[in-house]
Amino acid sequence: MAKLRSVRLADTDDLRARVHFCEDTGQIWLHEHRMLLVHAEAQASLRKELIDSLGMDRARGLLTRMGYASGVRDAELARTRAQSASDVEAFMTGPQLHTLEGIVRVTPIRLELDRVKGKFYGEFLWENSWEGQSHRRYFGIHAEPVCWTQIGYACGYTSAFMGRPILYKEVECSGAGHDNCRIVGKPVEEWEDASDMRFLNPESIADQLFDLQTQVVQLRSSIGEKEKLPVDMIGNSPGFRTAYELLRQAAGNRISVLLLGETGVGKELFARTLHDMGPRRARPFVAVNCAAIPHELVESELFGVEKGAYTGALVSRPGRFERADGGTLFLDEIGDLPLSAQSKLLRVLQDGELERLGDQKTRKTDVRLIAAANRDLRQLVKEGKFRSDLYYRLNAYQIDIPPLRERKEDISFLAKRFLEKFSAIHGKRLRGFTDKAKRALLTYGWPGNIRELQNMVERGVILAQSGTRIEVDQLFSSCADNRAREFGLNVNGELAMERWDAGQALCESVFNGVMTLDQLEAMLVETAVNKAHGNLSSAARMLGLTRPQLAYRLKSLHESELREES
Ligand SMILES: [Zn+2]
C-alpha cells in the first residue's frame, strides 16, 4: 500500500496555474469549475443564521452536505492529476486545494491508500480552520467539533477519489477548545460508530412541512367537525341545492320532516345537519334505524318500558323519545315500522304525549321528528302497510335527496373532498386521480350513492402509493369492475394486458443479454429522478422506495460507475 512518508505540500504550482481570473466575464475558474471569492465574514454570518433558524443539528447537516458537494468537485481535478502522478500525490490535490481555497491549512500526519483494493486511512492536521474560528467567535467553545463544512469536504473528496464511502471525524477541533483541528478518515464500515453518515442524507424540509400540514388538517377535521358542514353536505347541483334550501328553511321551526332518497344518499347526515342548524342543536340528537330493530321490540325501544310489562322487562327504562327530549329524534327506514307502533307514533306527534309499555302514566315529550324512507311510502299506504294519516302528517314537509348519478357536477368535488379527508386520516400524500380514474368516477352509475363513493375513495387512498395519483383499478374492486364495465369501461383487462406485455419485453431483453439487471435498475432509477426533476423524495415515491433506499441505490450505482472508470 502506498504510504506518505514525508510531509510535503510542495508542487502546488500547477494547481495555482489552474486558477484563472477572467475580468472580462466576471468569472473565476479553478480547472473547469467556476469559483467564488467571497468574504469569509459574510460566509460566517450566513452560517450563523442557518444555525439560528434551523437549529444546530439541521444546520450541521446542510453545511456538511455543502462541503461534501465541493469535495466531490475537487476530486474530479485530482483524478485528472492521477493520470500523471502516483495515487498519494494525486490524492494530496484535495488537501492542497482546501488550503489554496483559504479554508484551512492541511498537513498530512499519516496517509495510506490503495485505490484498487479500496483501502484508505488518512490523518490530517488542520491549522487556521476558518469554520472552527468563526464558530468559536459566534457561539463560544463548543462541546463537540464544529468544522462541519470542512469534514463534509473531506468525506466528499475522499469518497469520490476512492470510489467508496469514506467517513471522516474530527478528533480535535479549535472550535471545541483545542489549539488546532485533527481529522481521521477511513471507510465507513471500519468505524464502530458511523452515525455521522446521517448528516450526508438530505432531509427534505418541504416534506416535513407537508407532514405537518397533514397533521394540521387531521387535527382541524377532528376539532372543527361540529362547527363546519360535513364533507359530504356540499354540492352545487340543482337537485342538491333545492334539497339543502328546504332543509335550511325547516331548521328554525319544529315541523316534522320526511327525507326521501335511495340508500347511501346521506339521509342521516341531512337529519343531523337539520338538527345542528336549528335551536335544538345543544340538545340530544337520537337516531334509530327502524329496520334494524325486531318488530316485537320496536315499541319498547321507542316509547320505553315499565318493569314487569312483559317477561324479561326486569327494569324500567326510558325509550328513545324520552332520551331525545328537547332535541331531535331521527327515525330511519320508517316504512319498516309495524302498524301498532305507527299509531303510537301518530299520537306522540299529535299530542306530544306517550306512555311507556306497561305503564298507566302519561308523559309529556318535546321532540322534533325527522323520518326517512327509501321506499315509496305512498305504495305502502296503498297496500295498507303504512297508516295514511301518519303518512300525510309526515309528508307535509318532504325533502327529496337526489341520487348521486343525478348530481354529476358534484362527483368530482365530493371525490376530491373525500380524498383530502382520507389522505389526512391515513397519512398519505396523493396527487389526485388519474384521468382514467376521473372518467370512471363520472361514468359509473353509483347504485350505492355517496356512501359508495366515500368507500371507494378510501379504498383508493389505501391502495395508492404516496406521491402518485389514484388509478382506476385502485378505486373499483373486482365486483364493482363488472358494474363499471356496464358503463363502457374496460377497467382491469386492458390495463393488466398492457402491463404484462411491457414487463415481458423487459424480461426478454435481460434474458437475451441486451441489458443487465443492474442496467435495468439504473435505468429505472435514472428515469424516476429525471421525471421528478431531481427531487429524490418524489423519485423514491414513484419507485415505491423510501428516500434513503433510493439514495443508497444511487450511491452504489455511482460507485460502480467510478469503479468502471478507474
Ligand atoms: Zn475543527
Boltz pocket constraint, residues with backbone or C-beta under 6 A from the ligand:
constraints:
  - pocket:
      binder: B
      contacts: [[A, 129], [A, 132], [A, 145], [A, 146], [A, 147], [A, 170], [A, 172], [A, 173], [A, 174], [A, 175], [A, 180], [A, 181]]
      max_distance: 6.0
